[in-house]
């Protein structure tokens, strides 16, 4: 029963969530540079503990992160672990479906936390921002979670129908 479609969907969710820990879903534009891009915040583990100020003139051409965003990679790790746990609960399909709903809510919650960080950065530094293509990963995770939930519930209906025939 572990080779079901929902297992593949959940494995893909885990892989994408881990990938999102190491890429930035938002890019900020500095007002004086115009078109030149500058990533003022690092959304991931790469600079999690390196919180510095913009006034550091030791390396003037290097833009350093100014805000720690530990909640975003933490949500992604929780999503990945939860997806892997759901895969191995294949004998408890109702519990699997309920945990998939929690997984879908957490995927949408990622956008809420991201919005809080972006609005805080915009207010603190007066920066313009735009989403990178990596920002679509939580939405993809949400769709995959809904697909896996439907497949789990379909399996449960099939098992219940088979039990009625006996």
N, C-alpha and C positions, 0 to 999 in steps of 0.2 A: 504493500500500500504506500510505500515511501516514494515511488516513482510517479505519483500523480501530478497533474498539471499545476495544482496549487503549490506543490513543493517547488517546482521550477519558478513560479512567480515569487514565492517567498525568498528563495535563494537569490533571485535577481534583486529583490528589495534590499537584502542584506549587503550585496556587493555594491549597489548604488549608494547606499547609506554610508558605507565605509569610504567610498570614493569622494563623497561630498565633504568628508572631514578634511580633505587635503586640497580643495579648490575653493576659490572665492566666488560666491554667487552675486556679489555686488561690486561695481567699480565706481569710484568717486572721481569727479572732475574738480580740479582746483579753479577758483575764479580767475586768477591771474594768468593761468596757462591757456585758457580757452579750450582748444581742441585736445591738447596734450593730456593723456590720461595719467592719473596717479592713484594708486591704491593706498588709501590712508588707513584702512582697517584690514587686518588679515583675519579672515573667517576660517579658522582651522587650527590645527595643532602646530603649524610651522613656527609661529611666533607667539604662542600662548602665554609665555612668561616674560616676554620682552616688551614691556610697556614703557615707552620713552616719550619724551616731549618733542614738539616740533622745533623747539629753540636750540636743539643740540647741533652745533656748527662743526663738529668734528668731521662729518661726512656730508657736505652740503648737497650733493647730487643724489643721495640715496634717501628715498622716502621711507620712513620707519613707521611701524604701527603705533598708534597712540591710544588704543583702547583694547582691552582684553575681551574677547567674545567667547568665553568658555562654554556658555550654554548651548551654542549651536553644535559644536562637535559632540557635546554630551548627549543631546537629543538624537544625533545620528548614531551614536554607539548604542543607545537604548533601542532605537529602531532596529538596528542590525541584530542585536542579541534577541530581542523579542521575536523577530522574524525566524531566527534559527530555532528558538524554543518552540514556536508554533509548528514548525516542520516535524519535530519529533513527538508531538502530541497527536499523531495520526489516529490513534485508537479512541480519542475523545473528541469527536468532531464538533459537538456543540460548544465545548470549551475553546476549540480552535476558532470557531466562528466568532465567539465573543472577544477573544484576544485579537482577532483581525479587526474588529470594530475599534478597539483601543488603539491598534496600530494605525488605522486610518485617521483617527482623531489626532494622534501624535504627529502624523505627517502634515496635517493642516496646521497644527500648533507650531511647527517649524517656521511657517510663514509669519505667524504672529510674533514670535521672538525675533525673527529677522527684521520685521517692521519696527519693532521697538529699538533695536540697535541702529537701524538706518535713520530713524527720526532723531535719535539722540545725537548721532554723528552730524546730521544735517544742522541741528540746532547749535551744537557746540562749535562747529567749524565753518558753518555757512557754505557747505559743499553741495554741488549738484551730483546726482547719482543716476545710474542705470543698472538694470539687471543683466547679468551675463547669461549665456545659454545654460550654465550649470544650475541656475535658479529653478529650472524646470524639473530637476530631479525629485523634489518632494511631491510635485504634482504627478509625476510618473509613478512614484511609490504609492500614492493614493489610488490611482487607477488600478495598479497591479494588486493592491490590497482588496479593492472591491471585486476584482476578477477572481481572486483566490477565495474570498468569502462566498461568492456565488457557487464556485466549484465545490467547496466544502459542504455547503447546504444541499447541493445536488447529490453528492455522495451520501449524505445522511438520508435524504429522501429515498434513494435507491436501496439502501440497507434496510430501511423501515418497510419498504414495499416487499423486499425479499423475505423479511421476517413474517409478514402477514400471510404469505403464501404457504408457509410451513405448517 
